[in-house]
Amino acid sequence: MNLLWLGVLAAIGGLVRETLGPDSLWVIVAVNLCGSFVLGGIQGVLTIVRSAWLQNVLKYGVAAGFTGSMTTFSSYILDVVRLFRNHPLEATALAVFLPVGGLTMAWMAQWMLTLLPLAPLRRLRDDTGHQ
């Protein structure tokens, strides 16, 4: 079942990525910062949710599938190297800003979770019916 979630949500993430248009500096920054925010939020929710089913959907489907196919972290260094040939200042800014911005977005998502009333998530049952 995990592979199903991974595949379906990876397809959706890839479609989202494609609809944003050709790779440009701003598209690369936008998708990676959004992906960092989503991953930070998922990490925070995973510390609360006890349902094994929901944890698997979040880990495999949303984190690995959707976010993995939407973001360009896997080709991040290649993007920086390509950009450096013609635009060294922008490439340097991307190399420095994206990791710092990504960490900031992940932290912000986790901080925002502390502001939400998440008691209903804590009450979700696991697959065995136990709380």
C-alpha positions, 0 to 999 in steps of 0.5 A, spaced: 500 500 500 505 504 501 508 504 494 501 505 491 501 512 495 508 513 493 506 512 486 499 516 486 502 522 490 509 522 486 505 523 479 501 529 482 507 532 485 510 531 478 504 534 475 504 540 479 512 541 478 510 541 470 505 546 471 510 551 474 513 552 467 520 551 465 526 551 470 528 558 472 531 561 478 525 563 481 521 556 480 527 552 483 527 557 489 519 557 490 518 549 489 524 547 494 522 552 499 515 550 499 517 543 499 521 544 505 515 547 508 511 541 507 516 536 509 517 540 516 510 540 517 509 533 516 515 531 521 511 535 526 505 532 525 508 525 525 510 526 532 503 527 534 499 522 530 499 515 532 495 512 526 500 507 523 496 508 516 496 516 516 503 516 518 505 511 512 501 516 507 504 522 510 511 519 510 511 515 503 505 518 499 506 526 501 514 526 503 517 521 499 512 521 493 509 528 492 514 533 495 520 528 492 517 529 485 515 536 486 522 539 488 528 539 485 533 537 491 535 531 487 538 536 481 540 542 486 547 541 485 546 540 477 542 547 477 547 551 481 553 548 476 549 550 470 547 557 473 554 558 475 557 558 467 553 564 465 550 567 472 555 566 477 552 571 482 545 568 482 548 561 482 552 563 489 546 566 491 542 560 490 547 555 493 547 559 499 540 562 500 536 555 498 539 551 504 538 557 509 531 558 506 529 551 506 531 550 514 527 556 515 521 554 512 521 547 515 522 550 522 516 555 520 512 549 519 513 546 525 512 552 529 506 554 526 503 547 528 504 549 535 499 554 534 494 550 532 489 545 536 491 539 534 488 535 539 483 531 534 490 528 531 492 525 537 486 522 538 486 518 532 487 510 533 492 506 530 490 500 525 489 495 531 484 500 534 488 502 540 489 509 542 
